[in-house]
Amino acid sequence: MPQFLDLLKECNSTRNIEEAITSTTNFFNLVKNHAEKEGISACSSPAVSSKDHLKRDVAIARLFTRVDKYSAHSIKKCAKRLLPWNGHDLVWEGVDNCIDLIYLINEVEIPKVGKVEGLKSLEWKPRDLAKLLYQASTVQDYGNGDDALLRATALREIFETIKEKVREENLFSLSSLYDDDFMDQDLFGERSPYMLVYKNGNYLNRQHEEPTYTEKLLKRMDAVLTQREKNFLWGMCSQYFVGNDEEFKALVSEKLDSAYLPVWEKVVKEMEK
């Protein structure tokens, strides 16, 4: 469609940041509207739309963990596997998720249209937001993985400022699966963003409010295990679908991962006291 090409040219033909943001937004909305007419889901997940009924902190945690994964891991993975188009798509989604995050942090309903323009009126915004949005939204070559990585760098800068705000407001812990020392972090504690999403995110396997067996077991072993061991315990229970003490004790076999064995022995010993 000529209109698509015209708007795409506008996105890359100006160095004026405000004009570039407006052009990018118009292009995104045109693609989104066309996709919806064709019955294709838009980039934004329904779980983070303004119609979502999740609590603010849970919605923020859901977006927070998603952007963290995209900007620190998934886009690099796409570039490494020579899938630049996928990397560029993840940057677009990450930018959209960051914009939603900014609205949620400001406790303002996410508008259905004109989200980028609406950022100007918000009380809090990440530093250098206009410049970074421009950098994250400017595509030089969709077939170039390095171009996707450059966009991802700008996306990560926006995320890091959002991360500082989350820390300032003490919304939840900043544990991350994508830090170098993630196994020593409290990934499954009550204030972990992953657990906030897991407990309240309306997953198909988590429609109840009662703690799962894994959560109960972690609580029982809290004073016995180190943080790393508790993370191993969570992984063990999840991987082998453990639902009670008997099933946990029955795990020991040639099928049990050797990395889990020392933790398994320690937990069983505690159970039998």
Long-range contacts (C-beta under 8 A, 24 or more apart in sequence): 1-34, 3-30, 4-30, 4-31, 11-137, 11-138, 11-139, 12-138, 12-139, 12-140, 17-130, 17-131, 17-134, 18-130, 20-134, 20-137, 20-138, 21-116, 21-130, 21-133, 21-134, 21-137, 22-116, 22-117, 24-116, 24-133, 24-134, 24-137, 24-138, 25-114, 25-115, 25-116, 25-117, 28-92, 28-96, 29-113, 43-89, 43-92, 43-93, 43-96, 44-93, 44-96, 44-97, 44-100, 47-201, 47-202, 48-97, 48-100, 48-110, 49-110, 50-109, 50-110, 50-111, 50-112, 54-200, 54-201, 54-202, 55-200, 56-104, 56-107, 57-171, 57-172, 57-196, 58-196, 58-197, 58-200, 58-201, 59-104, 60-101, 60-104, 60-105, 60-166, 60-171, 60-172, 61-171, 61-172, 61-193, 61-194, 61-196, 61-197, 62-197, 62-201, 63-97, 63-98, 63-100, 63-101, 63-104, 64-101, 64-162, 64-163, 64-166, 64-172, 64-193, 65-177, 65-193, 65-194, 65-197, 66-94, 66-97, 67-94, 67-97, 67-98, 67-101, 67-155, 67-159, 67-162, 68-159, 68-176, 68-177, 68-178, 69-177, 69-178, 70-94, 70-97, 70-152, 70-155, 71-152, 71-155, 71-156, 71-159, 72-156, 72-176, 72-178, 73-178, 75-148, 75-149, 75-152, 75-155, 76-149, 76-152, 78-145, 78-148, 79-145, 79-146, 79-148, 79-149, 80-145, 82-145, 83-145, 84-142, 84-143, 84-144, 84-145, 84-147, 84-148, 85-142, 85-143, 87-145, 87-148, 87-149, 87-152, 88-139, 88-142, 88-147, 88-148, 88-151, 90-148, 90-152, 91-136, 91-148, 91-151, 91-152, 91-155, 92-137, 94-136, 94-152, 94-155, 94-159, 95-133, 95-136, 95-137, 95-155, 95-158, 98-126, 98-155, 98-158, 98-159, 98-162, 101-162, 102-126, 102-129, 102-162, 105-162, 105-165, 105-166, 105-169, 124-165, 126-158, 126-161, 126-162, 126-165, 127-161, 128-157, 129-158, 132-157, 132-158, 133-158, 172-196, 183-228, 183-231, 184-227, 184-228, 185-227, 185-231, 186-227, 187-231, 187-234, 188-215, 188-218, 188-230, 188-231, 188-234, 213-237, 213-242, 213-243, 213-244, 214-238, 214-242, 217-248, 217-267, 220-270, 221-267, 221-270, 224-266, 224-267, 224-270, 225-263, 225-266, 225-267, 229-263, 229-266, 232-259, 232-260, 232-263, 233-263, 233-267, 235-260, 236-260, 236-263, 236-264, 245-271
